[in-house]
Structure formats: structure tokens, C-alpha cells
Amino acid sequence: MSKLRTETLAIRLQTERSAQREHSVPLYLTSSFTFENAEHMRAAFTDEVEANIYSRYSNPNVDELLTKMAALEEGEAAWATATGMAAVFTTFAALLSAGDHIVSSRSVFGSTHNLFVNIFPKWGITTDYVDAADYEGYEKAIRPETKILYLETPSNPGLDIIDLERIGEICKRKGVLFVVDNCFATPVLQKPIRFGAHISIHSATKYLDGQGRVLGGIIISTQEIVDKIEGFARHSGPAMSPFNAWVLSKSLETLHLRIDKHCSQALEIAKRLENHPAIDWVKYPFLDSHPDVAIAKKQMTGGGGIVSFQVKGGLEAGRNFLDKLELFSLTPNLGDSRSIATHPASTTHSRLKPEERELVGISDGLVRLSIGLEHIEDIWEDLEQALS
Ligand SMILES: *Cc1c(COP(=O)(O)O)cnc(C)c1O
């Protein structure tokens, strides 16, 4: 057969089946694996034979998920962690040493910001922020000690878009590792490695699961970098549960379908909101009014499922809007089949000072919608009644 396409790989890549010849992969809910004799066990520990030893190191369910994710992201190998934040933390902790420096886009997930500002400095690792689309700024911020350039595109929750190809060129020229949090796009919409990224990171908790059931994180890269990550993770223990890997591997089978629907519904909702009198502005990567729509369309095949907008009237208006929603869930997750609304200024970003929120584009009236898979008219009717 010719080279299989990603929709097919997400369904057909699988670990070896047992003598039962199961069609769907069974759940290997086991903490460890047994050996034929002392020699077999010795050889497994020295990597002379390939064998699962202990589920902190590897597990067939986790392997299947990683094989699929490496194929979807066009990387050589991948590693799984218990949460998305464990994937972000493990990447930096495995690859950096005291004295190393990070250059990051200012528009990053709240907990990632906390790692940079409150945790890594304890170990002598410092970070400088650059405004999301300030390409000269990135170049200027890179110093001899800079090891990693880090960004999210689209960013959470501001939906900033950064030109991956352009940053990829800067990183190549300067010899720094280029790391992308690809959570909002998923490999269906954007493959950062194609644009020069060395590492793509996911919170699998979001679209990869897509149904709000499990937490997980995935790191995709070259074999060489994944070996380094494995060297750190085997002993520090951020492993993904086999159960979560089993859920996530099944979820990948429908990822393309779900993402297509999230995108078409979100685009339609964004267009309708743009024409609504109670709204100041709407941000969505594939709306013509997005300042970087051309870059979004160059590197993504769809705008994703997240829409952000500002209700007229500031903080109180934003909170009132949330209180009036009936169908939408008020919960901090996103990428779910259920539509979700959040108000970042009073929740995820409430600990930032107003000036800091301003810098990352989080105004007081900003509302973030994760458009789900319910009927579009039911989604719209709920938004309309809450805005009226
Ligand atoms: C949710 C999220 C994370 C963290 O993932 P968890 O699975 O919640 O630990 C990291 N980056 C982005 C962009 C996210 O949305």
C-alpha cells in the first residue's frame, strides 16, 4: 500500500495484539511485567532485548498512543506524561541545566508562566518574555546561554498567532531548540515540526481526549531528544497511566472528525458574534478581522474551536454573561464535545496584576468560548439569550 494518510494512521497504528487476536486494543492495566528467567530480566534491564519492564518506563497502551502521535505530528518519537503541565515541565527539566536561559512568547498558558517566573529561577534557569508577534524581539532576546525558544500558537486564551516558519528560521540560525505548545491546534490543524520546531507539546487533556475524561501530556520530537527526555522521566516519574493512554488512543480515531466540526461551528459562531451589538470585538484565527489571519491560514488548515470576545461593559458584563448561560458549562477545561465558557480575568488569570493581564491581551470583559459538538443552533440560541 502507498503511504497511509493521517486519518488512517490515527485508527490503524496499533501495538501487537495478544493470542486472543482482539480487534480493539485491550487495557494493559499492570504496573509491571514478568520475565522468563534471570537472564531475560538482566537483558531487558540493559536494553539487550526489547521488553516492557515497569509502567513508569513503558506500557503497551502508552506505546500505541505515542506511535500514533509521533506519526500525526511527523516526529520520530514521543513521550507521554500524566498531564500537559508534566509534559511542559519534563521538557525543560530534561534538557536544561543551571545557568541556561529561555526565550518565550509572553502569551503562554498560566501554569507555564508560573514555571518560568516562580519555579525555574530556583534552579538558576531564567526566562525573558517577548510580545507574541515581535520577531525582532525574539532575535534580540537570544543570548549565548539561551537553549530554548518557547511559544504557543494559537495562544491560550488570547488566540495570538505566531509565524512558525519565521521563528523556525531564527532558531536554526541561532542554534536554539524551538519548542511549540500545539494544544489549541492539534496535529490535525498544524504540524509545528514541518515549520522547523524541534519539539511539539500537547495537553492531551483537551482536544486529544475531547470528551473531558482524562488528563495527559505528550512530547513529540526526534529520537535523540526523546531519549534525553526518557532518561529524565524514567527516574523522575511523570508517567501517563495506561488507562488514560487507552482512552486517548481510542479518542485519536475520531480526532479528525471532531476537529473538523469544532472548526466549522466555531467559525460560524465567531461570524455571528462579530455582528452582535452587545459585543466590542471577536477574535478567531480564521476571521478576516484577526490581525494575523494570513499567517494562521499559512500554517493551519482550520481556525480551531476556541473563540474569544469582549462583551461591552467590562468585568461585570463578562461575569453577568456567564451567569446567564444555560447550555454552556462553566468549567476551566476546553476542547470538549460540550461547549464551555470561561472568564479569564476573574478565574485563570485573576492572580496576574491588571497591567500583566493587559500585556497578554486579557481584558476585563474577555470571554473564552470552547465551541463544542452540540447542534450549532442550540449553541447560538444560548449565546443570544445570554447576550440579550
Ligand atoms: C491546559 C493547557 C496546558 C496544561 O495541560 P494540563 O493537561 O491541564 O496539565 C498547557 N498548555 C495549554 C495551551 C493548555 O491549554
Residues whose N, C-alpha, C, O or C-beta is under 5 A from the ligand:
A	BS01	LIG	T83 G84 M85 F109 N156 D181 C183 S203 T205 G216
